[in-house]
Amino acid sequence: MDSIYFDHAATTPLDKRVLDAMTPFLTENYGNANSAHQLGRTSKVAIEDARENIAKLLNAEPSEIIFTSGGTESDNAVIKGMITGTGKNEIITSPIEHHAVLHPAESLENEGITIKYLEPNEEGIITAEQVKNAISENTAIVSLMHVNNEIGSINPIKEIAEVCRESGVPFHSDTVQSIGKIPVDVKEFGMDALSISAHKIYGPKGIGVLYVKNGTPWEPWLQGGSQERKRRGGTSNVPGIVGLSKAMELAVDELENNASHYYSLREFAIQQLDEKFDEQFYVNGPRNGGAPHILNVAFLSPDEKGLDGEMLLLNLDIEGICVSNGSACTSGATEPSHVLSGIGLNQDHCNSSIRISFGKHNTKEEVTLLVNKLEGILDRMLAMAG
Ligand SMILES: Cc1ncc(COP(=O)(O)O)c(C=O)c1O
């Protein structure tokens, strides 16, 4: 049975065009980019071409692009590398960031670093005003994501970057979920650092970008060889870098079409869910105005009790439909999602939630099938609960 895949915020399949770009570097062009011979030089040229291409797509300078193993490493490298040597001891972030930001920040608490968590509103948004009021002379870094990976809320990062700049505090934004869905231009937005992951945009897993604006104080975090101008040691992942560059190019070139496709599927799903489930159905986070590809919903029984989202997910899986019950990076853990509880939803509500995330190849027919299957499954679950 072919699966119907609605979990694109967790990961995406590799685009064939990306695979084609990568293939020579997985086969005949296998040189280590640090080797002086011809094979090595071929790899080196491919990496520098990719760096230039990505810089152009982000409106950055090539020297500001550092290749990493993905979003998690980029986030860790910022949180740990931007506080080192500043003499300051405070990080400003929010409780609904990805764990790739929250966990490294928490680990620094043992070293006397304080974390100030700004409270998001019920749609998951932090305002520039909140950031302005929270910054103190001890603030080393502000890290707030562009698009939330569970509920799709969009932070006003241009305004946030502005208040950070006025206070002379570096601003990092995790843009893992916004690339390819919302235009990202580092000069227009004005952030000092951002994180990107290739596998969320039809690229390969295990490769990403850390952008650090020239002149921003930052200590390299992963040390080793002299790769990435001594800013990130480790033999360069040449096929990954070439694939990331191609995936970014396609994500930017095709953004308008893809984003409007995701929007139309999201709208269609909400309309169908509204019709079928009415009061029992609730959109977590922004109903309108969020990221186009993410829809997080809860299903409540008539007595307002939450239904078991885990059970819902398993039943959909049996029907060949893939959704997520929160962030895939944390599935396996049974506690309620920190994002849903972070926007004030109670435990029952959090546990009854699923995330539907759309991709290029999803269709309205697939959405209709999902909604119809949900109806049958929910009827059975309600009958059992009653
Ligand atoms: C917002 C966000 N940041 C970071 C990550 C981690 O990226 P990676 O899987 O490349 O380590 C993810 C992945 O789910 C994400 O959604």
The ligand as an SDF file (V2000), in Angstrom:
LIG
                    3D

 16 16  0  0  0  0  0  0  0  0999 V2000
   12.6460   24.2910   13.8140 C   0  0  0  0  0  0  0  0  0  0  0  0
   13.6300   23.1700   13.7640 C   0  0  0  0  0  0  0  0  0  0  0  0
   14.8830   23.3860   14.1730 N   0  0  0  0  0  0  0  0  0  0  0  0
   15.8180   22.4210   14.1400 C   0  0  0  0  0  0  0  0  0  0  0  0
   15.5210   21.1550   13.6960 C   0  0  0  0  0  0  0  0  0  0  0  0
   16.5830   20.1240   13.6520 C   0  0  0  0  0  0  0  0  0  0  0  0
   17.0940   19.9990   12.3520 O   0  0  0  0  0  0  0  0  0  0  0  0
   17.9390   18.6970   11.9230 P   0  0  0  0  0  0  0  0  0  0  0  0
   16.9780   17.5740   11.8270 O   0  0  0  0  0  0  0  0  0  0  0  0
   18.5450   19.0690   10.6080 O   0  0  0  0  0  0  0  0  0  0  0  0
   18.9800   18.4850   12.9680 O   0  0  0  0  0  0  0  0  0  0  0  0
   14.2000   20.8680   13.2750 C   0  0  0  0  0  0  0  0  0  0  0  0
   13.8120   19.4930   12.8890 C   0  0  0  0  0  0  0  0  0  0  0  0
   12.7110   19.0480   13.1930 O   0  0  0  0  0  0  0  0  0  0  0  0
   13.2410   21.9110   13.2970 C   0  0  0  0  0  0  0  0  0  0  0  0
   11.9820   21.7130   12.8750 O   0  0  0  0  0  0  0  0  0  0  0  0
  1  2  1  0
  2  3  1  0
  2 15  2  0
  3  4  2  0
  4  5  1  0
  5  6  1  0
  5 12  2  0
  6  7  1  0
  7  8  1  0
  8  9  2  0
  8 10  1  0
  8 11  1  0
 12 13  1  0
 12 15  1  0
 13 14  2  0
 15 16  1  0
M  END
$$$$
